[in-house]
Amino acid sequence: MPRTGGTSSTVTSDISSRSSSSSTIAKPKKRWYPRSSSKSHSKRALSSSSTPNRVRSRSGSATLDSRQTSGAYGATESRASSSTGISISRPPSRVPSRSMTTSKATTRPYSAMSNRQTAHTVCAITEGRGVAATVGLCFVSVDTGECVLCEIVDSQTYIRTVHKLTVYDPVEILIANSAMQPVKSKLCSIIEDNLPGAKLIPIARKYFNEAVGHDYISQLSFPKDVESTRVLIASKFFPVCALAAVMKYIEINLNLTFAAHSLRIRYEGSEGSMLIDYSTVRSLELIQNIVNSSSPHSLLGVLNRTNTPMGLRLLRSNILQPLTDKATLESRLDALEEMTQHEELFFACQSSLKPFQDLDRLLTTLISIPTKPSIKFSEQRINDIILLKQSVSCIPPIAMALSSCRSDLLLAIRELCAHESIEVLRKLVDDCINEDCQWAKTPVELRNQRCFAVKHGHNGLLDVARRSYKEVTEDVMMLITRLKEEYDLDGLESRFEIARGYYLRLSTTGPKYGGDIPILPEIFINQAVAKRHYLEFTTMDLMKLNAKLRDALTEIMLMSEETVERLVEDVRVQIPALYKASEGIAMLDMLVSLAHLATASEKGYVRPRFDQSGPEETGLLAIKNARHPVKEVIMSKKGCRFVGNDVYATKESSRFQIITGTNMSGKSTYLKQVSLLCIMAQIGSFVPAEHATFPIFRALHSRVSTDEVTDAVVSGPSSSISTTGSGSNANGASTFAADMREAAFILQNVTNHSLIIIDEMGRGSSVRDGLAITLAISEVLVDSNATIFFSTHFLEVAEILGPRVGVASLHMRVDMEEASDGGAGKLKMLYKIADGRNTLNRHYGLKLASVLPFPKVMLERATDIAETLTAAGAAARQAGEQTSVARKRKAVQEVYISLRSLYEFCASKFGDEAGDDDEDAKAKTHNDKMIATWLARLQEEFVNKMSQ
Ligand SMILES: Nc1ncnc2c1ncn2[C@@H]1O[C@H](COP(=O)(O)OP(=O)(O)OP(=O)(O)O)[C@@H](O)[C@H]1O
């Protein structure tokens, strides 16, 4: 069966101007298969004595920017390109011959976040000493044959390092043993805490060797990229050391080696993509639903309409590392817009993607060479060729589907899929493999396909062996028919299994046996009852025929393998172009998936705009009628309507948004929806809204309680609460500890390009301490100039911070319907955001309690106490006139900011001299009217504020 899955990483390299180049391949020391070839690569290919013995030329043409193919790789400073095939010696068994690990690895449960579309990636990590830790990482995927080097100057929380590890999701993380023993380093502890699925393996420090790392790079990178890669990583001491460790580990513990000049090596910095910390990935349910890991209710689950494993991997990697490059985003959005506007283009692309298998994995399998001969490997090789035949024939239809496209990105993908190498490959395969040979699902059918895969006439002996195979198969059929007739066995049938070969099965449910197990003649041996209603057995003759079949098959496989291996070697020459095509297909698949989402929604998605018009970013985040992409889907399935909300924030006037509201009024949903929409915009997706403008954020951090998960209570709009409230964490102390830990983390990492989401901080402590801490944290955050959405139950936060410049107070609207009979009323949730603090009775907690089965006497007493405390607090605050003075000062500043924005808007829009024609004059009059109305409203608001 074709294998599925792959690594979290996607193939990335700039494929522009891949002109002809030469490659040298190491001479093999020994070869197991009976054919002489100078193109083979041996396990010892890395040895310094390897002799170059072959020169191949390659070419490439289309350009797909690295950021396009990865999203995650906006930071890629430069890419080592693929220009030769890759060879990995992959033995049938992975039992390590000797181990370089110095102690037993810590096996940990699998990461809850990872959903293993990812595959076997090994990582090595090393760090320098100093205040700003420099961390070197090297990831090698043994499934997709890709090596990524990263150097990160990280903070004490290792946020960037953890982020990279989260994205590439390695199974094994190698670290110098001195970092584990005698005392575990901080980095080790942080990795263990954040990546519970990874296995931290201590190895001797001597394996982290820079000189060895450089040797590997010289010997392994593609020939024409050796120099550029060397220059790029010249000063990258740490990742080069890590590379040495990974390669040694793969060689020794996984028994794999890479052939000379065969590895796709690229360097990736930590810049160029939005940084999302691990706990945010989890709490915002970006990849996986927290409650039910197989639920589609996560951002990935909703966005994912991909048809290929490559597309899914690319989408996942983009969600974890959204882009920060505006030009790349715009080109993606252009392509997406074209796809959403041209139905035929969308459907043509979608149907051309459907038949694809995991091309990356297939290619990596094709470049592997076993260290020991094995019939299993021969069979696998022929399977791979059958799959390749199928895959190659699926590529030209993609180019056809894109024949009418206009946008640059789609044109680049079309060029990749129409590359001349694809046609060369198709011819190569057609020359060698039977036309009607195809992948089959049943073992016996697949075995037959394998046997007759190689075209008649390629090898005379093979044709003879196949004839005898055919004859023995016919003998088997004849024997079965004879046995059936001779022994009058009604319901007797032949079955086939890979391990057993042909055997016989008799159903006992027919009228003849009536469910009883019959006594069969002695000729039928190895009898066993299967699934209660079947008797399975064989005969000596059948076993002999099976043995004959096996021998014939082995012969066929070995002889076919010789031809197939020759074909594979020719195929390898074209593999760089296939890798590029695979990148293009992955990108197209992701775009089709996003286009599907954008067009399938009833309420509509819009193309986001980015606020980067001038040198000074205003940090404008303005979304009209924004909807939560995941909740909307869940609610529409249940026939409920999701209430859209507007979002508006600018750096100067409203970068810190305080959102208050009763329990269950929709605060968390609002906060999460803002962050999810920002992520969607930065992967180049349309967003669920009527209009949307985003700043480009470089980091997203959140403190969101995970007890409020997406799959939780779903109520309709304007729902009324009359029973229980939302779930709360029973363990106040642990909530408080989590609050403090995550707040400290956010404060350490916040920058003016960060988006911070904080949902109800300080609720695990006493009211006074909680308020004090919340205020202290908020003050630092206001000064940080980041964009912050802060929900709280402490109305005092809004009161105290409200007058500060850059702070905006909002609340979720709720209506309290008094009961006509004097009984408990109803609290009606409107799920609508509105300016200002909650205008309803400030003790909405008590209001909520009043509609719950809560003792009335206690409620009255609680209301008295709350009134007294509020009055005392307000009196204390009014003692000074500070609040009112500050409010007036803020009003003046806000007017200043608004007028300046208007001026800038007018300058950018009407800066050029208007023409004289009627149209221009009309437009000018219309704009003048609009501006006049806006100024009048601004004046009115200002007067109101000053007179308060
Ligand atoms: N915009 C909306 N439209 C429709 N339903 C919504 C909306 N926002 C929230 N809800 C519903 O209200 C429920 C509670 O929302 P949410 O958890 O965001 O409230 P909250 O104010 O954060 O509550 P708490 O303060 O108790 O944590 C959600 O599960 C959802 O079903």
Ligand as a Chemical Component Dictionary entry (heavy atoms), coordinates in Angstrom:
data_LIG
# 
_chem_comp.id                   LIG 
_chem_comp.type                 NON-POLYMER 
_chem_comp.pdbx_formal_charge   0 
_chem_comp.three_letter_code    LIG 
# 
loop_
_chem_comp_atom.comp_id 
_chem_comp_atom.atom_id 
_chem_comp_atom.alt_atom_id 
_chem_comp_atom.type_symbol 
_chem_comp_atom.charge 
_chem_comp_atom.model_Cartn_x 
_chem_comp_atom.model_Cartn_y 
_chem_comp_atom.model_Cartn_z 
_chem_comp_atom.pdbx_ordinal 
LIG N1  N1  N 0 -20.592 35.338 19.091 1  
LIG C1  C1  C 0 -21.269 34.279 19.552 2  
LIG N2  N2  N 0 -22.355 33.838 18.906 3  
LIG C2  C2  C 0 -23.066 32.786 19.374 4  
LIG N3  N3  N 0 -22.730 32.109 20.489 5  
LIG C3  C3  C 0 -21.645 32.495 21.172 6  
LIG C4  C4  C 0 -20.863 33.606 20.745 7  
LIG N4  N4  N 0 -19.846 33.772 21.613 8  
LIG C5  C5  C 0 -20.005 32.815 22.546 9  
LIG N5  N5  N 0 -21.069 32.056 22.293 10 
LIG C6  C6  C 0 -21.583 30.929 23.086 11 
LIG O1  O1  O 0 -21.404 31.223 24.455 12 
LIG C7  C7  C 0 -20.653 30.215 25.095 13 
LIG C8  C8  C 0 -19.757 30.858 26.140 14 
LIG O2  O2  O 0 -18.827 31.668 25.489 15 
LIG P1  P1  P 0 -17.459 32.066 26.180 16 
LIG O3  O3  O 0 -16.814 30.896 26.821 17 
LIG O4  O4  O 0 -16.693 32.801 25.166 18 
LIG O5  O5  O 0 -17.949 33.053 27.323 19 
LIG P2  P2  P 0 -17.090 33.794 28.454 20 
LIG O6  O6  O 0 -17.656 35.144 28.588 21 
LIG O7  O7  O 0 -15.640 33.698 28.149 22 
LIG O8  O8  O 0 -17.439 32.917 29.707 23 
LIG P3  P3  P 0 -16.655 32.854 31.116 24 
LIG O9  O9  O 0 -16.499 34.227 31.603 25 
LIG O10 O10 O 0 -17.547 32.036 31.958 26 
LIG O11 O11 O 0 -15.360 32.193 30.809 27 
LIG C9  C9  C 0 -19.881 29.544 23.972 28 
LIG O12 O12 O 0 -19.660 28.179 24.231 29 
LIG C10 C10 C 0 -20.764 29.701 22.773 30 
LIG O13 O13 O 0 -21.603 28.616 22.655 31 
# 
loop_
_chem_comp_bond.comp_id 
_chem_comp_bond.atom_id_1 
_chem_comp_bond.atom_id_2 
_chem_comp_bond.value_order 
_chem_comp_bond.pdbx_ordinal 
LIG N1  C1  SING 1  
LIG C1  N2  SING 2  
LIG C1  C4  DOUB 3  
LIG N2  C2  DOUB 4  
LIG C2  N3  SING 5  
LIG N3  C3  DOUB 6  
LIG C3  C4  SING 7  
LIG C3  N5  SING 8  
LIG C4  N4  SING 9  
LIG N4  C5  DOUB 10 
LIG C5  N5  SING 11 
LIG N5  C6  SING 12 
LIG C6  O1  SING 13 
LIG C6  C10 SING 14 
LIG O1  C7  SING 15 
LIG C7  C8  SING 16 
LIG C7  C9  SING 17 
LIG C8  O2  SING 18 
LIG O2  P1  SING 19 
LIG P1  O3  DOUB 20 
LIG P1  O4  SING 21 
LIG P1  O5  SING 22 
LIG O5  P2  SING 23 
LIG P2  O6  DOUB 24 
LIG P2  O7  SING 25 
LIG P2  O8  SING 26 
LIG O8  P3  SING 27 
LIG P3  O9  DOUB 28 
LIG P3  O10 SING 29 
LIG P3  O11 SING 30 
LIG C9  O12 SING 31 
LIG C9  C10 SING 32 
LIG C10 O13 SING 33 
# 
